[in-house]
Amino acid sequence: MSDQWDGRGLPPVAAARVARAASGGPWTSMLTVPSAAGLSATEFEPVGEVMGSIVQNVGWSGYGGCGAWGAVGFGGGFAGGGPMAPAPAFGPYVEALRHGYDTALARMQLEASGIGADGVIGVTLSASPFDQSSREFTALGTAVRSRRPHERPSAPFVTELAGQDVAKLVGAGWLPVRIVYGIAMLIRHDDMRTRAQASWGGGNTEVTGYTQLVTAARAGARRDFTARVRQVGAEGAIVSDMGVAMREIEPAENHRDHVAEATVFGNALLAVEHPRAPARSSSLTYMPLRSTRETS
């Protein structure tokens, strides 16, 4: 294994694997049987499995103080008696996440281009703990190529959708062109009301501050997701996953904050016209309820 790689392009081992795949021979696929069967109804055929990976140190450059004080603010707004705000100190953390996901996807696209693919379907995009401060971001999928003569795209399209879903979209005049995601992080100080509601003796009651925190974080992730759909020039998107995680931070003794991290993942869609796109087909078959003798 070479130790001279500078982080640009593909790692040497991955580049060698792509070269072997591009030279011909049996292709491999990560598609399930239903996905492969669905794909056969389109102009695309599988040409090989591809992946992208990066181990990224994920952290932040410093915590900007308590959510109730310091440089954060919510435009004068307060939630449940305590302020809630975007957390600028977590900017490097969010950028590390973006760099990890983007790099894994870009390296997977490089592999797909290297074997002459037009797109990658059934992509699994994940971030797994590597050690105490690092995560491995991976993108795995099956590269596909169009059967009809055409000019190869500069960058293959990428989608999490399975073959049967791609077939339905293509038949309806849509192509999933890119995986997009939105991320938002908000911080909220635990004021007296929140502490009382969240305490052991608080009973079975809603913690309104936490409810507002996760709701606002999800809304921020949705806005970021929508903005990125517009950036890629797509006309719409299918959301595949929404998540939120909340963790506690104690910037000082008896001084507690909560940070919410929300994400939205999906597939950006572009309206296209395929001259050989399969005709729409109904998934329902209508059968007469009366005897065939009566209708003969």
Backbone hydrogen bonds, N-H to C=O, Kabsch-Sander energy under -0.5 kcal/mol:
donor,donor_aa,acceptor,acceptor_aa,energy
15,A,11,P,-2.7
16,A,12,P,-2.2
17,R,13,V,-1.9
18,V,14,A,-2.3
19,A,15,A,-2.2
20,R,16,A,-2.0
21,A,17,R,-2.1
22,A,18,V,-2.7
23,S,19,A,-1.1
24,G,21,A,-1.1
36,A,32,T,-2.8
37,A,33,V,-2.5
38,G,34,P,-2.4
39,L,35,S,-2.2
40,S,36,A,-1.3
41,A,38,G,-1.4
42,T,39,L,-2.2
45,E,145,R,-2.1
47,V,143,A,-2.8
48,G,143,A,-1.0
50,V,141,G,-2.7
52,G,139,A,-2.0
54,I,137,F,-1.8
56,Q,54,I,-0.7
56,Q,135,R,-2.9
58,V,133,S,-2.6
59,G,57,N,-0.5
62,G,89,A,-0.5
69,W,66,C,-1.0
71,A,64,G,-0.7
72,V,69,W,-0.7
77,G,74,F,-2.1
79,A,82,G,-3.2
80,G,78,F,-0.6
82,G,79,A,-1.9
84,M,77,G,-0.5
85,A,187,I,-2.6
87,A,185,M,-1.1
90,F,87,A,-1.8
91,G,88,P,-1.9
94,V,90,F,-2.3
95,E,91,G,-2.6
96,A,92,P,-1.9
97,L,93,Y,-1.9
98,R,94,V,-2.5
99,H,95,E,-2.8
100,G,96,A,-2.3
101,Y,97,L,-2.6
102,D,98,R,-2.9
103,T,99,H,-2.3
104,A,100,G,-2.1
105,L,101,Y,-2.3
106,A,102,D,-2.6
107,R,103,T,-2.5
108,M,104,A,-1.8
109,Q,105,L,-2.2
110,L,106,A,-2.0
111,E,107,R,-1.9
112,A,108,M,-2.2
113,S,109,Q,-2.8
114,G,110,L,-2.1
115,I,111,E,-1.0
115,I,112,A,-0.7
116,G,113,S,-1.7
117,A,112,A,-2.6
118,D,144,V,-2.9
119,G,144,V,-1.7
120,V,157,F,-2.2
121,I,142,T,-2.4
122,G,161,L,-2.4
123,V,159,T,-2.2
124,T,140,L,-2.8
125,L,123,V,-0.6
126,S,124,T,-0.5
126,S,138,T,-2.4
128,S,136,E,-2.4
130,F,134,S,-2.8
131,D,134,S,-1.3
135,R,56,Q,-2.3
136,E,128,S,-3.0
137,F,54,I,-3.0
137,F,135,R,-0.6
138,T,126,S,-2.2
138,T,136,E,-0.5
139,A,52,G,-2.5
140,L,124,T,-1.9
141,G,50,V,-2.3
142,T,121,I,-2.2
143,A,48,G,-3.2
143,A,141,G,-0.5
144,V,119,G,-2.8
145,R,45,E,-2.5
147,R,43,E,-2.6
157,F,118,D,-2.0
158,V,177,V,-1.2
159,T,120,V,-2.1
166,V,162,A,-2.4
167,A,163,G,-2.4
168,K,164,Q,-1.7
169,L,165,D,-2.2
170,V,166,V,-3.0
171,G,167,A,-2.3
172,A,168,K,-1.1
173,G,170,V,-1.4
174,W,169,L,-2.9
175,L,270,L,-2.3
177,V,175,L,-0.7
177,V,268,A,-2.2
178,R,268,A,-1.0
180,V,178,R,-0.5
180,V,266,G,-2.2
182,G,264,V,-2.5
184,A,262,A,-2.1
186,L,260,A,-2.0
187,I,85,A,-2.9
188,R,258,H,-2.5
189,H,83,P,-1.6
190,D,256,R,-2.6
191,D,189,H,-1.2
195,R,191,D,-2.6
196,A,192,M,-2.3
197,Q,193,R,-2.4
198,A,194,T,-2.3
199,S,195,R,-0.6
199,S,196,A,-0.7
202,G,199,S,-1.7
203,G,200,W,-0.6
205,T,203,G,-1.7
208,T,206,E,-1.1
211,T,207,V,-2.2
212,Q,208,T,-2.4
213,L,209,G,-1.9
214,V,210,Y,-2.5
215,T,211,T,-2.1
216,A,212,Q,-2.5
217,A,213,L,-2.1
218,R,214,V,-2.3
219,A,215,T,-2.1
220,G,216,A,-2.2
221,A,217,A,-2.2
222,R,218,R,-2.4
223,R,219,A,-2.2
224,D,220,G,-2.2
225,F,221,A,-2.5
226,T,222,R,-2.7
227,A,223,R,-2.3
228,R,224,D,-1.9
229,V,225,F,-1.8
230,R,226,T,-1.9
231,Q,227,A,-1.8
232,V,228,R,-1.4
233,G,230,R,-1.6
234,A,229,V,-1.7
235,E,269,L,-2.4
236,G,269,L,-1.0
238,I,267,N,-2.2
239,V,237,A,-0.6
240,S,265,F,-2.6
241,D,265,F,-1.8
243,G,263,T,-2.4
245,A,261,E,-2.4
247,R,259,V,-2.4
249,I,257,D,-2.6
252,A,255,H,-1.1
255,H,252,A,-1.7
257,D,249,I,-3.3
258,H,188,R,-2.5
259,V,247,R,-2.7
260,A,186,L,-2.7
261,E,245,A,-3.3
262,A,184,A,-2.9
262,A,260,A,-0.6
263,T,243,G,-2.7
264,V,182,G,-2.1
265,F,241,D,-2.9
266,G,180,V,-2.3
267,N,238,I,-2.3
268,A,178,R,-3.0
269,L,236,G,-3.2
270,L,175,L,-2.1
272,V,173,G,-2.3
274,H,272,V,-0.5
277,A,274,H,-1.7
287,M,285,T,-0.5
294,E,291,S,-0.8
295,T,291,S,-0.8
296,S,292,T,-0.8
